[in-house]
C-alpha cells in the first residue's frame, strides 16, 4: 500500500462546502493538527482589487471550522503581508478591513489576525538575480508556527507561469523584498549593483499595469532583456524561500480562479472547485492541471519534485471528483511564451 499523501478535489455550488469536503477526504493526513501549538493560515491578499484575486473570507472560515473539529482550542493566526498595499503606501490591515477579515476574530475563539509588514527579525534566503547572487528577507516569525496552512487561489502568473499554494507563502517575505523574488532587482547588500527597476520609485510597474493596457505592458516586458533573463531565475528563487516557509497543508480555493494576466490583472473563471493535500507539491500539481497546465511546465514544481524531492505531483491517491470532468484550458499570461524559457541550458 502506498505511503504517499492523499489529495482531494471537489466541485460544487458552495465554496465552504467544497473546502470542507476536500479536507474531510484527506483527514487521515491531518493528524499533526491535533498536536500543533500555534497554527498559521496564510491567505492570498495580493490585490487591493479585484476581489476575486484575493482569498475569500468564507474560505478561511471553512478551514478554521474544520481545524476546530480537530483542535478546539489551539491558537490560529491568519497572517499576511500585501505587496499591492505596500506599493500604494497602505498597510495590510487596510486589506483585512476591506475584505471583512476582522469578522474572523469576532466569530471564532482564539483566532487572531496579524500582518508581517514591519517585522524586523528576519531569516535570509539566497536568491539569484540579474545582478548576481544576493539575499531576501523572510520574517522570523514563521518559526513560531508549528503548523502552516497555505490557502491560495489557482492563477496564471506574470513571471512564474502559474501560482498556487507554495508560491503563496511569499507573503512571509518582507514587503520591500518581494519584488526580488522575480530576479529583476538588486539585493539588500549595500554594495549590490542596481538594475533599472531599483532606480524607479516603489510601485512604478504596479501603477503602470493599472493605467496602461496589459498588451502594452506585456510587450514592453517582452522586449526587456532583464525580464527574459529573470524568468530563468524566479523558479530557483521560489524553491529557496519555499524551503524556509514550507506549508504543512495546501488548500486551493478554486471557486473563482484567474486566467490571462494574473496574479492581479487577469480575468475571473468560475470553476467552483477546491483542492487540498498535505503534500504541497501534489496540491499545486493538481491545481496546475485544473487550469490547463502540466506540472512540468511550472519550473519550481519541476525542481521541487525532481531535484529537491520535497513532494510529488502525480495523481496517485487523488480522491473526490473527476479532474478530467472539471479542468479547463486557461488563457495564458501575455508573456507566457517567454516565461516558458525558464529551463536552464545544460553546460558542456
C-alpha positions in Angstrom: 0.0 0.0 0.0 1.4 3.4 -1.0 2.6 5.7 1.8 2.1 8.8 -0.4 -0.1 11.5 1.0 -3.6 11.8 -0.4 -5.0 14.8 -2.3 -8.6 15.7 -2.9 -10.6 17.6 -5.5 -14.2 18.6 -5.2 -16.6 20.6 -7.2 -19.9 22.1 -6.0 -22.1 25.1 -5.7 -20.9 26.2 -2.2 -17.4 27.4 -1.6 -17.3 26.4 2.1 -18.8 23.0 1.5 -16.2 22.3 -1.2 -13.3 23.1 1.1 -14.8 21.2 4.0 -15.4 18.1 1.8 -11.8 18.3 0.5 -10.4 18.4 4.0 -12.6 15.5 5.1 -11.3 13.4 2.2 -7.7 13.8 3.4 -8.4 13.8 7.2 -6.1 10.9 7.8 -3.1 13.0 6.7 -4.0 15.9 9.1 -3.1 14.2 12.3 -0.3 16.7 13.1 -3.0 19.4 13.5 -4.1 17.9 16.8 -0.5 18.3 18.2 0.1 21.8 16.9 0.7 24.6 19.4 0.4 27.5 17.1 -1.3 27.3 13.6 -0.9 29.8 10.8 -3.3 30.2 7.9 -1.7 32.2 5.1 -4.2 33.6 2.7 -3.5 35.3 -0.6 -4.2 39.1 -0.4 -2.1 40.2 -3.3 -4.5 42.8 -4.6 -6.5 45.8 -3.5 -8.9 44.8 -6.2 -10.4 42.9 -8.0 -11.9 40.9 -5.1 -11.5 37.5 -6.9 -7.7 38.0 -6.8 -7.8 37.6 -3.0 -8.7 34.7 -0.7 -12.4 34.9 0.2 -13.1 35.2 3.9 -15.5 32.3 3.6 -12.7 30.0 2.5 -10.8 30.9 5.7 -13.9 30.2 7.7 -14.2 26.8 6.2 -10.6 25.9 7.2 -11.0 27.3 10.7 -14.1 25.4 11.3 -12.5 22.2 10.1 -9.5 22.7 12.3 -11.7 23.4 15.3 -13.2 20.0 14.9 -9.7 18.5 15.4 -8.1 21.1 17.7 -10.8 23.1 19.6 -8.6 25.5 21.4 -5.3 25.8 19.5 -4.4 29.4 18.7 -4.9 30.1 15.0 -3.3 33.1 13.3 -4.4 34.5 9.9 -1.3 36.2 8.7 -0.4 38.1 5.5 1.6 40.9 4.1 0.1 42.5 1.0 2.6 43.7 -1.7 -0.1 45.7 -3.6 -0.9 47.6 -0.4 2.8 48.3 0.1 3.1 49.8 -3.4 0.2 52.1 -2.6 1.7 53.1 0.7 -1.0 51.2 2.7 -0.8 48.7 5.5 -2.1 45.1 5.1 -4.6 45.9 7.8 -6.4 48.0 5.2 -6.8 44.9 3.1 -8.0 42.9 6.1 -10.6 45.6 6.6 -11.7 45.9 3.0 -12.2 42.1 2.7 -14.1 41.7 6.0 -11.3 39.6 7.7 -11.8 41.2 11.1 -15.0 39.3 11.4 -12.9 36.2 12.0 -11.6 37.4 15.3 -15.2 38.2 16.4 -16.7 34.9 15.1 -14.1 32.4 16.4 -12.4 31.8 19.7 -8.7 32.1 19.8 -8.3 33.3 16.2 -6.3 36.4 15.5 -5.1 38.4 12.5 -1.6 39.6 12.1 0.4 41.3 9.4 4.2 41.0 8.8 4.5 44.5 7.4 7.1 45.9 9.8 8.8 42.8 11.1 12.5 43.4 12.0 13.8 40.0 12.9 14.4 38.1 9.7 15.8 35.0 8.1 17.9 35.5 5.0 17.1 33.4 1.9 19.6 33.2 -1.0 18.3 34.2 -4.4 19.6 34.7 -8.0 19.2 38.0 -9.7 20.3 39.6 -12.9 22.9 41.5 -11.0 24.3 38.4 -9.2 23.5 36.2 -6.2 22.0 38.0 -3.2 19.5 37.5 -0.4 16.0 38.5 0.5 14.5 38.6 4.0 11.7 36.4 5.5 10.0 37.2 8.7 11.5 35.2 11.5 8.0 34.8 13.0 7.5 31.9 10.6 9.4 29.8 13.1 6.6 30.5 15.8 4.1 28.4 13.8 4.4 24.6 14.0 1.6 24.0 11.6 1.3 26.2 8.5 -1.6 26.3 6.0 -1.4 28.0 2.7 -4.8 29.0 1.4 -4.5 30.2 -2.1 -6.2 30.6 -5.5 -5.1 28.9 -8.8 -3.9 31.7 -11.1 -1.8 32.4 -14.1 1.3 34.5 -13.3 3.3 37.2 -14.9 6.7 35.7 -14.1 6.3 32.1 -12.8 3.8 30.7 -15.4 1.3 29.9 -12.6 0.9 30.3 -8.9 -0.8 28.1 -6.2 -0.1 27.3 -2.6 3.7 27.1 -2.4 4.3 30.4 -4.0 1.6 32.0 -1.9 4.0 31.7 1.1 5.9 34.6 -0.5 3.7 36.8 1.7 6.1 35.9 4.6 8.9 37.8 2.7 9.3 41.4 3.8 7.2 43.5 1.5 10.1 45.7 0.3 11.9 42.5 -0.8 9.1 40.7 -2.5 10.0 42.0 -6.0 13.4 40.5 -5.6 11.9 37.0 -6.0 11.4 37.8 -9.6 15.2 38.2 -10.1 15.0 41.6 -11.7 16.1 43.7 -8.7 19.3 44.1 -6.7 19.7 42.8 -3.2 19.7 44.1 0.3 23.5 44.4 0.4 24.7 48.0 0.5 27.1 47.5 -2.4 24.8 45.3 -4.5 24.6 46.6 -8.1 21.3 48.0 -9.1 19.0 47.5 -12.1 16.7 49.9 -13.7 13.9 48.8 -11.5 15.9 49.5 -8.4 16.1 53.1 -9.5 12.4 53.5 -10.0 10.1 54.6 -7.1 8.5 51.5 -5.5 5.3 50.5 -7.2 6.1 52.1 -10.6 5.4 48.9 -12.5 2.3 48.2 -10.5 0.9 51.6 -11.2 1.8 51.2 -14.9 -0.2 48.0 -15.1 -3.2 49.8 -13.7 -3.0 52.7 -16.1 -1.6 51.2 -19.3 -3.2 48.4 -21.4 -2.0 45.0 -20.5 -0.9 44.3 -24.0 1.4 47.3 -24.0 3.0 46.4 -20.6 3.4 42.8 -21.8 5.0 44.0 -25.0 7.4 46.2 -23.1 8.4 43.4 -20.7 8.9 41.0 -23.6 11.4 43.5 -25.2 13.3 44.0 -21.9 16.4 41.7 -21.8 16.4 41.7 -18.0 12.9 40.2 -18.0 14.0 37.4 -20.4 16.8 36.6 -18.0 14.7 36.8 -14.9 12.2 34.1 -15.9 15.1 31.6 -15.6 15.7 32.7 -12.0 12.4 33.1 -10.3 11.7 29.3 -10.1 15.0 28.7 -8.3 14.2 31.6 -6.0 10.8 30.2 -5.2 12.4 26.9 -4.3 14.8 28.6 -1.9 12.2 30.6 0.0 9.9 27.6 0.0 12.5 25.6 1.9 12.1 28.2 4.7 8.3 28.8 4.5 7.1 25.3 3.7 3.4 24.8 4.4 2.2 21.6 6.1 -1.1 21.8 4.2 -2.2 23.5 1.0 -5.8 24.3 0.3 -6.6 25.8 -3.0 -9.9 27.6 -3.3 -10.7 27.3 -6.9 -14.3 28.6 -6.7 -13.2 31.5 -8.8 -9.8 31.3 -10.5 -7.8 33.7 -12.6 -6.6 33.4 -16.2 -4.7 35.7 -18.5 -2.6 38.4 -16.9 -2.6 37.1 -13.4 -1.9 37.2 -10.5 -3.8 40.5 -10.2 -4.8 41.8 -13.7 -6.3 38.7 -15.1 -9.9 37.6 -15.7 -12.2 35.6 -13.5 -13.0 32.0 -14.3 -15.8 30.3 -12.3 -14.5 26.8 -11.6 -16.5 26.0 -8.4 -13.7 23.7 -7.2 -11.4 23.1 -4.3 -8.2 21.1 -3.8 -6.3 20.0 -0.6 -3.3 18.0 0.2 -0.7 17.7 3.0 1.8 17.3 0.1 2.1 20.9 -1.2 3.7 19.8 -4.5 0.8 17.4 -5.1 -1.8 20.0 -4.3 -0.1 22.5 -6.6 0.3 19.9 -9.3 -3.4 19.2 -9.3 -4.0 23.0 -9.3 -1.9 23.3 -12.4 -3.9 20.6 -14.2 -7.1 22.2 -13.1 -6.3 25.3 -15.1 -4.9 23.5 -18.1 -1.1 23.3 -17.3 1.1 20.2 -16.8 3.1 20.5 -13.6 6.3 20.1 -15.6 5.5 23.5 -17.2 5.9 25.2 -13.9 9.7 25.4 -13.1 9.5 25.5 -9.3 7.2 22.4 -9.2 9.6 20.6 -11.5 12.6 21.4 -9.3 10.8 20.6 -6.0 9.8 17.2 -7.2 12.7 16.1 -9.4 15.7 17.8 -7.7 14.7 18.7 -4.1 12.5 15.6 -3.6 10.2 17.7 -1.4 7.0 16.2 -2.8 5.5 14.7 -5.9 2.8 15.8 -8.3 1.4 12.5 -9.5 -2.3 11.9 -9.5 -1.8 8.9 -7.1 -4.2 8.8 -4.2 -6.4 11.6 -5.6 -9.9 11.4 -4.0 -13.1 13.2 -4.8 -14.4 14.4 -8.2 -13.0 13.6 -11.6 -10.3 16.0 -12.6 -10.9 15.4 -16.3 -14.5 16.5 -15.9 -13.6 19.8 -14.2 -10.4 21.1 -15.7 -10.3 23.8 -18.3 -7.5 25.2 -20.5 -7.0 28.7 -19.2 -5.8 31.6 -21.3 -2.1 32.1 -20.7 -0.4 35.2 -19.5 0.6 37.7 -22.2 4.3 36.8 -21.7 3.8 33.1 -21.4 5.9 32.3 -24.4 8.9 34.0 -22.8 8.1 32.5 -19.3 8.4 29.0 -20.8 12.1 29.6 -21.4 12.8 29.0 -17.7 14.6 25.8 -18.4 18.3 26.2 -17.9 20.7 25.2 -20.7 22.9 22.4 -19.8 26.6 23.1 -19.9 29.0 21.0 -21.9 
